[in-house]
Amino acid sequence: ENFVLLNHERIHIRQQLELLVLPFFIWYLVEYLFRLYQFKDRNKAYRNIVFEREAYENEKDLNYLQKRSFWNFLRYY
């Protein structure tokens, strides 16, 4: 379970590095606000952020980051 959580967070770190950190957080916040407006539910909004969708879908695959392509989060739109 701890390995899954660590892997989830490592996926986010890779996303942050690809977007040079600050744009990641801006994108994350803007998308969260959009999803909140869309779903009217905080949890559903959070779970549908593209970065979270990628992380949750792949968190159990501990080899995911070795095979993940650059900006792969875009596949989750």
DSSP file with accessible surface (Angstrom, degrees, kcal/mol):
  #  RESIDUE AA STRUCTURE BP1 BP2  ACC     N-H-->O    O-->H-N    N-H-->O    O-->H-N    TCO  KAPPA ALPHA  PHI   PSI    X-CA   Y-CA   Z-CA
    1    1 A E     >        0   0  197      0, 0.0     4,-2.2     0, 0.0     5,-0.2   0.000 360.0 360.0 360.0 -43.9    0.0    0.0    0.0
    2    2 A N  H  >  +     0   0  123      1,-0.2     4,-2.6     2,-0.2     5,-0.2   0.867 360.0  54.2 -63.8 -34.7    2.8    2.4    0.8
    3    3 A F  H  > S+     0   0  143      2,-0.2     4,-2.4     1,-0.2    -1,-0.2   0.879 107.3  50.8 -66.0 -36.3    4.5    1.5   -2.5
    4    4 A V  H  > S+     0   0   35      2,-0.2     4,-2.5     1,-0.2    -2,-0.2   0.938 111.6  46.7 -66.3 -45.7    1.3    2.4   -4.3
    5    5 A L  H  X S+     0   0  102     -4,-2.2     4,-2.3     1,-0.2    -2,-0.2   0.928 113.1  49.5 -62.1 -44.6    1.0    5.8   -2.6
    6    6 A L  H  X S+     0   0   82     -4,-2.6     4,-2.4     1,-0.2    -1,-0.2   0.909 111.2  49.3 -60.6 -42.3    4.7    6.5   -3.3
    7    7 A N  H  X S+     0   0    5     -4,-2.4     4,-2.2     2,-0.2    -1,-0.2   0.910 108.1  53.9 -64.9 -41.2    4.3    5.5   -6.9
    8    8 A H  H  X S+     0   0    5     -4,-2.5     4,-1.7     1,-0.2    -2,-0.2   0.941 112.3  44.4 -55.8 -47.3    1.2    7.8   -7.2
    9    9 A E  H  X S+     0   0   87     -4,-2.3     4,-2.2     1,-0.2    -1,-0.2   0.858 109.1  56.0 -70.9 -32.8    3.2   10.7   -5.9
   10   10 A R  H  X S+     0   0  123     -4,-2.4     4,-2.3     2,-0.2    -1,-0.2   0.872 104.2  54.5 -65.0 -36.5    6.2    9.9   -8.1
   11   11 A I  H  X S+     0   0    0     -4,-2.2     4,-2.4     1,-0.2    -2,-0.2   0.934 108.6  48.8 -61.4 -42.7    3.9   10.1  -11.1
   12   12 A H  H  X S+     0   0    8     -4,-1.7     4,-2.8     1,-0.2    -2,-0.2   0.898 108.3  53.8 -64.0 -38.5    2.9   13.6  -10.0
   13   13 A I  H  X S+     0   0   89     -4,-2.2     4,-2.6     2,-0.2    -1,-0.2   0.927 108.7  49.0 -62.5 -41.5    6.6   14.5   -9.6
   14   14 A R  H  X S+     0   0   86     -4,-2.3     4,-2.4     2,-0.2    -2,-0.2   0.930 111.2  49.9 -63.2 -42.4    7.2   13.5  -13.2
   15   15 A Q  H  X S+     0   0    0     -4,-2.4     4,-1.5     1,-0.2    -2,-0.2   0.926 111.1  49.8 -60.6 -43.7    4.2   15.5  -14.3
   16   16 A Q  H  <>S+     0   0   43     -4,-2.8     5,-3.4     1,-0.2     8,-0.3   0.914 110.3  49.3 -62.4 -44.3    5.5   18.5  -12.4
   17   17 A L  H ><5S+     0   0  114     -4,-2.6     3,-1.2     1,-0.2    -1,-0.2   0.898 108.6  53.3 -62.8 -40.9    9.0   18.2  -13.9
   18   18 A E  H 3<5S+     0   0   21     -4,-2.4    -1,-0.2     1,-0.3    -2,-0.2   0.834 115.0  40.8 -63.6 -31.9    7.6   18.0  -17.4
   19   19 A L  T 3<5S-     0   0   13     -4,-1.5     5,-0.3    -5,-0.2    -1,-0.3   0.259 117.4-110.2-100.8  10.5    5.6   21.2  -16.9
   20   20 A L  T < 5 -     0   0  142     -3,-1.2     2,-2.0    -4,-0.2    -3,-0.2   0.869  51.1 -93.6  62.2  38.2    8.4   23.0  -15.1
   21   21 A V  S  ><S+     0   0   66     -5,-3.4     4,-1.7     1,-0.3     3,-0.4  -0.324 117.4  60.2  64.8 -72.0    6.5   22.9  -11.7
   22   22 A L  H  > S+     0   0  117     -2,-2.0     4,-2.2     1,-0.2    -1,-0.3   0.925 103.5  50.4 -58.8 -47.1    4.7   26.2  -11.6
   23   23 A P  H  > S+     0   0   61      0, 0.0     4,-3.0     0, 0.0    -1,-0.2   0.867 106.2  59.2 -58.7 -32.0    2.6   25.6  -14.7
   24   24 A F  H  > S+     0   0    4     -3,-0.4     4,-2.9    -5,-0.3    -2,-0.2   0.947 107.7  43.9 -57.9 -49.3    1.6   22.2  -13.3
   25   25 A F  H  X S+     0   0  104     -4,-1.7     4,-2.4     2,-0.2    -1,-0.2   0.875 114.3  49.4 -68.6 -35.1    0.1   23.8  -10.2
   26   26 A I  H  X S+     0   0   96     -4,-2.2     4,-2.8     2,-0.2     5,-0.2   0.953 114.1  45.3 -65.4 -48.1   -1.7   26.5  -12.2
   27   27 A W  H  X S+     0   0   67     -4,-3.0     4,-3.0    -5,-0.2     5,-0.3   0.924 112.6  52.5 -59.1 -45.1   -3.1   23.9  -14.6
   28   28 A Y  H  X S+     0   0   50     -4,-2.9     4,-2.4    -5,-0.2    -1,-0.2   0.933 112.7  43.6 -58.6 -48.4   -4.1   21.7  -11.7
   29   29 A L  H  X S+     0   0  101     -4,-2.4     4,-2.5     2,-0.2     5,-0.2   0.938 114.9  48.3 -65.6 -45.8   -6.0   24.5   -9.9
   30   30 A V  H  X S+     0   0   92     -4,-2.8     4,-2.4     1,-0.2    -2,-0.2   0.928 114.1  46.6 -62.3 -43.4   -7.7   25.8  -13.1
   31   31 A E  H  X S+     0   0    9     -4,-3.0     4,-3.0    -5,-0.2     5,-0.2   0.904 110.3  53.3 -67.8 -38.1   -8.7   22.3  -14.1
   32   32 A Y  H  X S+     0   0   53     -4,-2.4     4,-2.6    -5,-0.3    -2,-0.2   0.944 110.3  47.3 -59.8 -45.6  -10.0   21.6  -10.6
   33   33 A L  H  X S+     0   0   95     -4,-2.5     4,-2.2     2,-0.2    -2,-0.2   0.906 113.0  49.0 -63.5 -40.8  -12.1   24.7  -10.6
   34   34 A F  H  X S+     0   0  116     -4,-2.4     4,-2.5    -5,-0.2    -2,-0.2   0.936 113.1  46.7 -62.3 -46.8  -13.5   23.8  -14.1
   35   35 A R  H  X S+     0   0   32     -4,-3.0     4,-3.3     2,-0.2     5,-0.4   0.861 109.3  54.8 -65.7 -34.5  -14.3   20.2  -12.9
   36   36 A L  H  X S+     0   0   54     -4,-2.6     4,-2.5    -5,-0.2    -1,-0.2   0.931 111.0  44.9 -63.3 -43.3  -15.9   21.5   -9.8
   37   37 A Y  H  < S+     0   0  173     -4,-2.2    -2,-0.2    -5,-0.2    -1,-0.2   0.917 116.5  48.1 -63.4 -41.4  -18.2   23.7  -11.9
   38   38 A Q  H  < S+     0   0   88     -4,-2.5    -2,-0.2     1,-0.2    -1,-0.2   0.921 127.3  22.1 -66.7 -46.4  -18.8   20.7  -14.3
   39   39 A F  H  < S-     0   0   57     -4,-3.3    -3,-0.2     2,-0.1    -2,-0.2   0.609  84.0-142.3-101.3 -17.9  -19.6   18.1  -11.6
   40   40 A K  S  < S+     0   0  149     -4,-2.5     2,-0.3    -5,-0.4    -4,-0.1   0.831  72.8 101.0  56.9  31.8  -20.7   20.2   -8.6
   41   41 A D     >  -     0   0   77     -6,-0.3     4,-2.6    -5,-0.2     5,-0.2  -0.934  65.8-149.2-150.0 120.9  -18.9   17.7   -6.4
   42   42 A R  H  > S+     0   0  188     -2,-0.3     4,-2.6     1,-0.2     5,-0.2   0.895  98.5  45.8 -61.5 -44.2  -15.4   18.2   -4.9
   43   43 A N  H  > S+     0   0  107      2,-0.2     4,-2.8     1,-0.2    -1,-0.2   0.927 114.6  47.3 -66.7 -43.3  -14.3   14.6   -4.9
   44   44 A K  H  > S+     0   0  107      2,-0.2     4,-1.1     1,-0.2    -2,-0.2   0.895 112.3  51.1 -65.0 -38.3  -15.5   14.0   -8.4
   45   45 A A  H >< S+     0   0    0     -4,-2.6     3,-0.6     2,-0.2     4,-0.4   0.949 112.4  46.2 -62.0 -47.9  -13.8   17.2   -9.5
   46   46 A Y  H >< S+     0   0   62     -4,-2.6     3,-1.4     1,-0.2     6,-0.2   0.930 111.2  51.0 -60.5 -46.8  -10.5   16.1   -7.9
   47   47 A R  H 3< S+     0   0  109     -4,-2.8    -1,-0.2     1,-0.3    -2,-0.2   0.704 108.4  53.8 -68.9 -17.6  -10.7   12.5   -9.3
   48   48 A N  T << S+     0   0   43     -4,-1.1    -1,-0.3    -3,-0.6     2,-0.2   0.409  74.2 117.5-100.7   3.3  -11.3   13.9  -12.9
   49   49 A I  S X> S-     0   0    0     -3,-1.4     4,-2.6    -4,-0.4     3,-0.6  -0.520  74.4-124.7 -64.8 133.9   -8.2   16.2  -13.0
   50   50 A V  H 3> S+     0   0    0      1,-0.3     4,-2.1    -2,-0.2     5,-0.2   0.866 109.2  52.7 -53.9 -38.7   -6.1   14.8  -15.8
   51   51 A F  H 3> S+     0   0    0      1,-0.2     4,-2.1     2,-0.2    -1,-0.3   0.887 111.5  46.0 -67.0 -37.9   -3.1   14.5  -13.6
   52   52 A E  H <> S+     0   0    7     -3,-0.6     4,-3.2    -6,-0.2     5,-0.3   0.879 108.2  56.5 -72.0 -37.6   -5.0   12.5  -11.0
   53   53 A R  H  X S+     0   0   88     -4,-2.6     4,-2.1     1,-0.2    -2,-0.2   0.939 110.9  43.8 -59.5 -46.0   -6.6   10.3  -13.6
   54   54 A E  H  X S+     0   0    0     -4,-2.1     4,-1.5    -5,-0.2    -1,-0.2   0.944 116.2  47.3 -63.4 -45.8   -3.2    9.3  -14.9
   55   55 A A  H  X S+     0   0    0     -4,-2.1     4,-1.2     1,-0.2    -2,-0.2   0.926 114.5  44.8 -64.6 -46.2   -1.8    8.8  -11.3
   56   56 A Y  H  < S+     0   0   64     -4,-3.2     3,-0.3     1,-0.2     4,-0.3   0.904 112.4  51.9 -65.8 -39.6   -4.7    6.7  -10.0
   57   57 A E  H  < S+     0   0  132     -4,-2.1    -1,-0.2    -5,-0.3    -2,-0.2   0.819 123.0  29.0 -67.4 -27.9   -4.9    4.5  -13.1
   58   58 A N  H >< S+     0   0   22     -4,-1.5     3,-1.3    -5,-0.2     6,-0.3   0.386  85.9 103.2-115.5   4.0   -1.2    3.7  -13.0
   59   59 A E  T 3< S+     0   0   33     -4,-1.2   -52,-0.2    -3,-0.3   -51,-0.2   0.791  82.1  53.0 -62.9 -26.9   -0.3    3.8   -9.3
   60   60 A K  T 3  S+     0   0  166     -4,-0.3     2,-1.1    -3,-0.1    -1,-0.3   0.642  89.5  84.2 -84.2 -12.9   -0.3    0.0   -8.9
   61   61 A D    X   -     0   0   50     -3,-1.3     3,-2.0     1,-0.2     4,-0.3  -0.760  61.2-171.7 -90.9  97.0    2.1   -0.5  -11.8
   62   62 A L  T 3  S+     0   0   87     -2,-1.1    -1,-0.2     1,-0.3     3,-0.2   0.617  84.4  51.8 -69.8  -9.2    5.4    0.1  -10.0
   63   63 A N  T >> S+     0   0  104      1,-0.1     4,-0.9     2,-0.1     3,-0.8   0.316  78.7 105.1-102.6   5.2    7.2    0.0  -13.4
   64   64 A Y  H X> S+     0   0   12     -3,-2.0     4,-1.4    -6,-0.3     3,-1.0   0.895  74.0  54.0 -55.8 -45.5    5.0    2.6  -15.0
   65   65 A L  H 34 S+     0   0   24     -4,-0.3    -1,-0.3     1,-0.3    -2,-0.1   0.787 101.8  59.7 -66.1 -25.4    7.4    5.5  -14.9
   66   66 A Q  H <4 S+     0   0  147     -3,-0.8    -1,-0.3     1,-0.2    -2,-0.2   0.814 117.8  30.2 -69.8 -29.5   10.1    3.5  -16.7
   67   67 A K  H << S+     0   0  140     -3,-1.0    -2,-0.2    -4,-0.9    -1,-0.2   0.489  92.2 116.9-107.8  -4.4    7.8    3.0  -19.7
   68   68 A R     <  -     0   0   19     -4,-1.4     2,-0.1    -5,-0.2     3,-0.1  -0.409  58.5-134.4 -69.9 135.7    5.7    6.2  -19.5
   69   69 A S    >   -     0   0   68     -2,-0.1     3,-1.4     1,-0.1    -1,-0.1  -0.484  35.7 -78.1 -87.6 162.1    6.1    8.6  -22.4
   70   70 A F  T 3  S+     0   0  149      1,-0.3    -1,-0.1    -2,-0.1   -55,-0.0  -0.298 114.5   2.5 -60.7 135.7    6.6   12.4  -22.1
   71   71 A W  T >  S+     0   0   90      1,-0.1     3,-1.8    -3,-0.1    -1,-0.3   0.803  80.8 157.1  55.4  35.6    3.5   14.4  -21.3
   72   72 A N  G X   +     0   0    7     -3,-1.4     3,-2.0     1,-0.3     4,-0.2   0.743  55.5  79.8 -63.5 -20.9    1.5   11.1  -21.1
   73   73 A F  G >  S+     0   0    0      1,-0.3     3,-2.1     2,-0.2    -1,-0.3   0.793  77.3  72.8 -58.0 -24.9   -1.1   12.8  -18.9
   74   74 A L  G X  S+     0   0   76     -3,-1.8     3,-1.4     1,-0.3    -1,-0.3   0.780  83.2  68.8 -64.0 -22.1   -2.6   14.3  -22.1
   75   75 A R  G <  S+     0   0  180     -3,-2.0    -1,-0.3     1,-0.2    -2,-0.2   0.653  88.4  67.4 -67.1 -14.7   -3.9   10.8  -23.0
   76   76 A Y  G <         0   0   16     -3,-2.1    -1,-0.2    -4,-0.2    -2,-0.2   0.304 360.0 360.0 -94.9  10.0   -6.3   11.1  -20.1
   77   77 A Y    <         0   0  133     -3,-1.4   -28,-0.0    -4,-0.1    -3,-0.0  -0.606 360.0 360.0 -84.7 360.0   -8.4   13.9  -21.6
